[in-house]
Amino acid sequence: MLFDSHTHLNNDTITDEEREALVLDIEASDLSYVMDVGFDLESSRQAIDDAEANSWCYAAVGVHPHDTDQMNEEILESIKDLAAHEKVMAIGEIGLDYHYDNSERDAQKYWFRRQIRLANELKLPIIIHSREADEDTMNILKEEGAFSRDRRSWFPKRKGPDGEELPDSRVLIHCFSSSKEIARQYVKLGATIGICGPVTYKNNRRGKEVVLETPLEFLTVETDAPYLTPEPFRGRKNKSPYVEYTARKVAELKEMEYSEVARITCENAKRFFDIK
């Protein structure tokens, strides 16, 4: 039982034949579910097509910060229309990317805010992309009510490590690459932390610290395929079945059985996306 909580079967570099091969790989693996995450309008439509074609696939729709220079009201309205599909479970991936700055920062921040507001309007989970933008990402999420009492009231509470009920804001910080201190702040706000392939890299001390610091109840595992391939396949295109290696590293760091980490992170993702 595994859930790849963030993948891109919809990636525009993947041919139809490659997508068919990936589907076969997924169906031959231990994966139970994948979340196919949109990054612009066309990829959001493709994510829905993938979800319609495969019972184990669900979709998220949204516009990545790289593409916000081309964003407009018409596209936002189209994203809203797509979000009404029964297999769309989240708005994402949205956020800020100050590493590449492919879009002007003002545009990134403006459309990040608008898409958070859309998620709040629709009462949907949010998948966040944040790279070298920790302070602005957290401030905007707070200012737009992503951690508000109202938002948290829409979703059932989660069980904490001691069995206590804790607020869940249904905000997933995908491919978390920040410090354990920032992870701790997000956990207090009711967010979820997405762990992906780089945690398997020998020199990724920060990623390992985040896993050690964060209760398993607040973690999901993901690939971000075709990017961020874990060891021992680093250098190849990533694919959803490789999420197993991320889960195994989490189990090693947590000193837990792999099967238990796979089960709990799968249940975490199912709860986060409200998949029954």
C-alpha atoms as one frame of an Amber mdcrd trajectory, in Angstrom:
protein
   0.000   0.000   0.000   1.647   3.200  -1.235   0.359   6.624  -2.269   2.497
   8.842  -4.502   1.057  12.138  -3.314   2.638  14.218  -6.097   3.490  13.066
  -9.607   3.236  14.354 -13.175   1.805  11.753 -15.525   0.596  14.937 -17.211
   4.124  16.213 -17.888   4.292  17.791 -21.337   7.577  16.006 -22.158   5.888
  12.597 -21.856   4.522  11.047 -25.045   1.261   9.097 -25.101   3.279   5.899
 -25.512   5.457   6.755 -22.503   2.357   7.551 -20.456   0.884   4.149 -21.339
   4.133   2.479 -20.218   4.084   4.425 -16.944   0.519   3.310 -16.317   1.574
  -0.322 -16.764   4.517   0.202 -14.396   2.205   1.670 -11.763  -0.288  -1.158
 -12.099   2.506  -3.735 -11.687   3.812  -2.019  -8.533   2.655  -1.762  -4.908
   1.080   1.634  -5.546  -2.558   2.013  -4.546  -2.986   5.673  -5.543  -1.255
   8.550  -7.292  -2.071  12.256  -7.331  -1.470  13.732 -10.810  -0.778  17.411
 -10.174  -1.446  20.228 -12.608   1.033  23.041 -13.219  -0.821  25.005 -15.912
  -4.188  24.842 -17.654  -3.298  22.132 -20.169  -1.572  19.895 -17.623  -4.574
  20.292 -15.319  -6.828  19.063 -18.111  -4.434  16.179 -18.776  -4.457  15.269
 -15.072  -8.238  14.923 -15.244  -7.937  12.780 -18.387  -5.443  10.552 -16.547
  -7.753  10.321 -13.540 -10.734   9.428 -15.706  -8.734   6.675 -17.410  -7.297
   5.075 -14.253  -9.195   4.201 -11.084  -6.084   4.683  -8.895  -5.353   8.179
 -10.230  -6.696  11.461  -8.877  -6.095  15.020 -10.053  -5.123  18.430  -8.735
  -5.557  21.575 -10.830  -3.675  24.849 -10.659  -0.980  27.083 -12.123   2.649
  26.766 -10.997   4.561  29.968 -10.170   6.704  29.452 -13.282   3.619  30.083
 -15.431   1.994  32.988 -13.624   3.306  35.552 -16.104   0.764  34.067 -18.538
  -2.009  33.789 -15.951  -5.236  35.779 -16.343  -8.822  35.847 -15.123  -9.997
  33.537 -17.900  -7.451  30.881 -16.927  -8.404  31.189 -13.261 -12.055  30.711
 -14.174 -11.121  27.646 -16.235  -9.229  26.201 -13.248 -12.333  26.765 -11.140
 -14.471  24.933 -13.715 -12.024  22.013 -13.816 -12.037  21.809 -10.011 -15.707
  20.776 -10.143 -14.725  17.389 -11.614 -15.405  14.524  -9.213 -11.799  13.291
  -9.308 -10.201  16.682  -8.683  -9.210  16.603  -5.030  -7.034  19.723  -4.609
  -5.856  23.052  -5.989  -2.193  22.842  -6.944   0.514  23.071  -7.468   0.619
  26.742  -6.610   3.108  28.916  -4.757   6.376  30.788  -5.195   9.678  29.949
  -6.879  12.478  32.447  -6.287  15.183  30.032  -7.473  14.416  30.319 -11.191
  12.192  33.432 -11.157  10.627  32.325 -14.441   7.791  34.724 -13.664   8.005
  38.155 -12.051   7.704  37.872  -8.283   4.787  40.281  -8.114   2.879  38.083
 -10.578   3.792  34.962  -8.614   2.506  36.459  -5.379  -0.663  37.895  -6.912
  -1.777  34.624  -8.521  -0.678  32.594  -5.516  -3.087  34.656  -3.425  -5.884
  34.322  -5.970  -5.524  30.550  -6.135  -5.499  30.219  -2.326  -8.730  32.211
  -2.319 -10.134  29.839  -4.930  -9.208  26.827  -2.780 -10.902  28.472   0.199
 -13.987  29.277  -1.861 -14.216  25.641  -2.989 -13.114  24.226   0.398 -10.394
  22.153  -1.268  -6.937  21.058  -0.089  -3.965  23.052  -1.398  -0.657  21.726
  -2.790   2.158  24.235  -2.336   5.368  24.683  -4.344   7.868  26.820  -2.436
  11.497  27.201  -3.446  13.806  29.731  -1.797  10.699  31.673  -0.766  10.045
  30.444   2.762   9.063  33.724   4.395   6.793  34.994   1.623   5.136  31.597
   1.180   4.236  31.265   4.832   3.160  34.900   5.184   0.864  34.734   2.160
  -0.672  31.449   3.330  -1.380  33.016   6.710  -2.700  36.294   5.269  -5.052
  34.494   2.869  -6.555  32.305   5.573  -4.988  28.977   4.626  -4.475  28.240
   8.332  -7.504  30.075   9.645  -9.898  28.675  12.216 -12.672  28.747   9.604
 -10.662  26.716   7.110  -9.598  24.173   9.705 -13.243  23.770  10.744 -14.100
  22.434   7.280 -11.919  19.340   7.648 -11.908  16.519  10.213  -9.101  16.669
  12.746  -6.166  14.296  12.426  -4.818  11.957  15.078  -1.478  13.102  16.497
   1.388  10.822  17.562  -0.166  10.363  21.018  -3.664   9.797  19.678  -4.799
  13.346  20.394  -6.962  15.179  17.854  -5.087  17.994  16.061  -6.256  20.639
  13.551  -5.780  19.905   9.859  -5.641  22.871   7.474  -5.246  20.606   4.401
  -2.174  22.478   3.145   0.540  20.208   1.720   4.038  21.656   1.360   5.172
  19.552  -1.560   8.787  18.413  -1.920   9.716  20.089   1.335  13.264  21.467
   1.115  13.414  23.881   4.034  14.695  23.451   7.581  13.335  21.366  10.424
  12.491  24.613  12.217  10.215  25.721   9.367   8.704  22.224   9.200   7.928
  22.526  12.898   6.114  25.834  12.284   4.026  24.300   9.488   3.073  21.324
  11.649   1.838  23.698  14.366  -0.308  25.414  11.724  -1.870  22.089  10.709
   0.018  21.630   7.416   1.367  18.387   5.931   4.945  17.882   4.733   5.691
  16.097   1.446   8.914  14.045   1.381  10.435  13.075  -1.960  13.515  11.523
  -3.575  16.259  13.891  -2.335  15.850  12.507   1.199  17.686   9.429  -0.122
  20.722  11.480  -1.205  23.798  10.975   0.935  24.493  14.651   1.609  20.908
  15.816   2.151  21.244  16.461   5.882  18.345  18.940   6.072  15.882  16.536
   4.485  16.812  13.792   6.928  16.460  16.194   9.858  12.956  17.117   8.718
  11.919  13.460   8.640  13.407  12.857  12.086  11.778  16.003  13.510   8.300
  15.631  11.998   5.753  13.155  13.384   4.848  10.550  10.762   1.199  11.609
  11.013   2.199  14.862   9.266   4.152  13.285   6.378   3.336  12.028   2.899
   5.739  10.513   0.381   5.937  11.572  -3.255   8.056  11.416  -6.399   7.475
  14.687  -8.285   8.139  12.416 -11.272   9.716  12.733 -13.771  11.991  14.858
 -11.529  13.979  14.260  -8.305  14.684  10.574  -8.797  15.677   8.782  -5.574
  18.683   6.584  -5.059  19.482   4.033  -6.416  18.002   5.345  -9.706  19.347
   8.889  -9.572  20.227  10.083 -13.068  17.220   8.411 -14.681  13.729   9.825
 -15.179  11.704   9.403 -12.036   8.435   7.451 -12.005   5.749   6.823  -9.419
   6.792   3.291  -8.368  10.105   4.747  -7.167   8.211   6.342  -4.264   8.933
   3.043  -2.521  12.570   4.107  -2.061  11.550   7.356  -0.402   9.231   5.471
   1.933  12.018   3.003   2.747  14.365   5.866   3.647  11.701   7.389   5.899
  11.296   3.994   7.587  15.062   3.707   8.061  15.295   7.186   9.587  12.278
   6.622  11.817  13.509   3.127  12.774  10.174   1.661  11.740   9.033  -1.189
   9.530   8.742  -0.157   5.890   5.272  -1.690   5.640   4.064   0.471   8.519
   5.460   3.675   6.983   3.879   2.779   3.638   0.519   2.151   5.306   0.523
   5.304   7.466   1.695   7.682   4.729  -0.911   6.199   2.396  -3.624   6.777
   4.984  -2.306  10.309   5.550  -2.608  11.121   1.842  -6.045   9.517   1.560
  -7.266  11.605   4.472  -5.619  14.757   3.135  -7.285  14.394  -0.277 -10.530
  13.004   1.179 -10.282   9.748  -0.742 -12.558   7.152   0.841
